[in-house]
């Protein structure tokens, strides 16, 4: 299982800040997350960056037990 880390609006949409999710790739982990957390999370995910272990990645990036998949929504400030 990989650990998924949800920040800001992604955390709010999912109702959790982190979770453990099975998947061999980033795409698989995110597919399970969307099924688990629903449409509001999917909407936030569509505008978010995804990183693995602190580095930007593609959906086909492999993940394993010790990996952290972070969903980084855009933020605004002012």
C-alpha positions in Angstrom: 0.0 0.0 0.0 1.1 3.5 -0.8 0.3 6.4 1.5 -1.7 9.2 -0.2 -1.3 12.7 1.3 -4.1 15.2 0.6 -3.5 18.9 1.1 -5.8 21.9 1.3 -8.9 21.5 -0.8 -8.1 17.9 -1.6 -8.1 17.1 2.1 -11.4 19.0 2.5 -13.1 17.2 -0.4 -11.9 13.8 0.8 -12.6 14.3 4.5 -9.1 12.9 5.4 -5.5 14.2 5.3 -3.9 10.9 4.4 -4.8 7.3 3.7 -3.3 4.0 2.6 -4.3 2.8 -0.8 -3.3 -0.2 -2.9 -2.0 0.4 -6.4 1.0 -0.3 -8.6 1.0 3.1 -10.2 0.0 6.6 -9.5 -3.0 6.2 -11.8 -4.2 3.2 -9.9 -3.9 4.9 -6.5 -5.8 7.9 -7.8 -8.5 5.8 -9.4 -9.1 4.1 -6.0 -9.0 7.5 -4.2 -11.7 8.9 -6.6 -13.9 5.9 -6.0 -13.4 6.2 -2.3 -13.8 10.0 -1.9 -16.3 10.9 -4.7 -17.0 13.6 -7.2 -15.8 16.6 -5.1 -12.4 15.0 -4.7 -12.3 14.1 -8.4 -12.9 17.8 -9.3 -10.1 19.0 -7.0 -7.8 16.3 -8.4 -8.5 17.5 -12.0 -6.7 20.8 -11.2 -4.0 19.4 -8.9 -0.4 18.4 -9.3 0.6 14.9 -8.1 4.1 14.1 -6.6 5.6 10.9 -5.4 8.1 11.1 -2.6 8.5 14.9 -3.1 9.1 14.8 -6.8 6.7 15.6 -9.7 5.5 12.5 -11.6 3.3 11.1 -14.4 0.3 8.9 -13.9 2.2 5.8 -15.0 4.9 6.3 -12.3 5.2 3.0 -10.3 4.5 3.2 -6.6 5.2 0.7 -3.8 4.7 0.2 0.0 7.1 2.9 1.1 6.0 5.6 -1.4 4.0 8.7 -0.6 1.6 10.1 -3.3 0.8 13.7 -2.6 -2.1 15.6 -4.2 -1.2 19.3 -4.4 -4.1 21.5 -5.3 -3.5 25.0 -6.5 -3.6 27.6 -3.7 -4.3 31.3 -3.8 -3.3 33.9 -1.4 -3.3 37.5 -1.0 
